[in-house]
């Protein structure tokens, strides 16, 4: 995933398959809890779990895999489902902040 770039690979839906996790993590990193709920359609528990992981986790999050290890299997599956169904207008909301 070292070859993926936010300003090249994360601007259009669908993300390149090899950059999917990279782009998901880039968006989650910048999205506020309220935006995760209102823009991405996450439930509050998942949005708060992600917030806690980034802000209060024992280890620094540098990749989707780092984040994934801190979430349950069902939370990870919900993330994949949400981002697999992401539309361009949802992504456009975050583009300025991921570049």
C-alpha positions as CSV (number, residue, x, y, z in Angstrom):
1,X,0.0,0.0,0.0
2,X,3.0,2.3,0.1
3,X,2.3,3.2,-3.5
4,X,-1.2,4.6,-2.8
5,X,-1.5,8.3,-2.7
6,X,-4.6,10.1,-1.3
7,X,-4.5,12.9,-3.9
8,X,-4.4,10.4,-6.7
9,X,-6.1,7.1,-5.6
10,X,-8.7,8.3,-3.1
11,X,-10.6,10.9,-5.1
12,X,-13.0,8.8,-7.1
13,X,-15.4,5.9,-6.4
14,X,-14.5,3.1,-6.7
15,X,-11.1,3.2,-5.1
16,X,-8.5,1.1,-6.8
17,X,-8.7,-2.4,-5.2
18,X,-5.1,-2.3,-4.0
19,X,-5.8,1.1,-2.3
20,X,-9.2,0.4,-0.8
21,X,-8.0,0.0,2.8
22,X,-5.5,2.9,2.5
23,X,-8.3,5.2,1.3
24,X,-10.7,4.0,4.0
25,X,-8.1,4.7,6.7
26,X,-7.4,8.2,5.2
27,X,-11.1,9.1,5.4
28,X,-11.6,7.7,8.9
29,X,-8.5,9.5,10.1
30,X,-10.0,12.9,9.2
31,X,-13.8,12.3,9.8
32,X,-15.2,13.6,13.0
33,X,-17.5,11.2,15.0
34,X,-20.6,13.2,14.0
35,X,-19.5,13.0,10.3
36,X,-19.0,9.3,10.5
37,X,-22.6,9.0,11.7
38,X,-24.2,11.6,9.5
39,X,-22.2,11.4,6.3
40,X,-21.0,7.8,6.3
41,X,-24.0,6.3,8.0
42,X,-22.2,4.6,10.8
43,X,-23.9,3.7,14.0
44,X,-22.7,5.6,17.1
45,X,-21.0,2.7,18.7
46,X,-18.7,2.1,15.7
47,X,-18.0,5.8,15.3
48,X,-17.0,6.1,19.0
49,X,-14.9,2.9,18.8
50,X,-12.9,4.4,15.9
51,X,-12.5,7.7,17.7
52,X,-11.3,6.0,20.9
53,X,-8.8,3.9,18.9
54,X,-7.3,6.9,17.2
55,X,-7.3,9.2,20.2
56,X,-6.8,6.9,23.2
57,X,-5.5,3.6,21.8
58,X,-2.3,2.2,23.2
59,X,-0.7,2.0,19.8
60,X,-0.4,4.6,17.1
61,X,-2.6,4.0,14.1
62,X,-0.7,4.1,10.8
63,X,-2.7,1.9,8.6
64,X,-6.1,0.2,8.2
65,X,-4.7,-3.0,9.6
66,X,-3.6,-1.2,12.7
67,X,-7.1,0.2,13.1
68,X,-8.7,-3.2,12.3
69,X,-6.8,-4.9,15.1
70,X,-8.5,-2.6,17.6
71,X,-12.0,-3.3,16.3
72,X,-14.2,-6.4,16.5
73,X,-14.8,-8.7,13.5
74,X,-18.4,-7.3,13.2
75,X,-17.2,-3.7,13.4
76,X,-14.6,-4.4,10.7
77,X,-17.2,-6.0,8.5
78,X,-19.5,-2.9,8.9
79,X,-16.6,-0.7,7.9
80,X,-16.0,-2.7,4.7
81,X,-19.7,-2.7,3.9
82,X,-20.0,1.1,4.5
83,X,-17.1,1.9,2.3
84,X,-18.0,-0.7,-0.4
85,X,-21.3,1.2,-0.8
86,X,-19.8,4.7,-0.5
87,X,-21.0,7.1,-3.2
88,X,-19.1,10.0,-4.8
89,X,-21.0,12.7,-2.9
90,X,-20.1,11.1,0.4
91,X,-16.5,10.9,-0.6
92,X,-16.5,14.5,-1.9
93,X,-17.3,15.7,1.6
94,X,-13.9,14.5,2.8
95,X,-11.7,15.1,-0.3
96,X,-10.3,18.4,0.8
97,X,-9.2,17.0,4.1
98,X,-7.5,13.8,2.8
99,X,-5.4,15.7,0.3
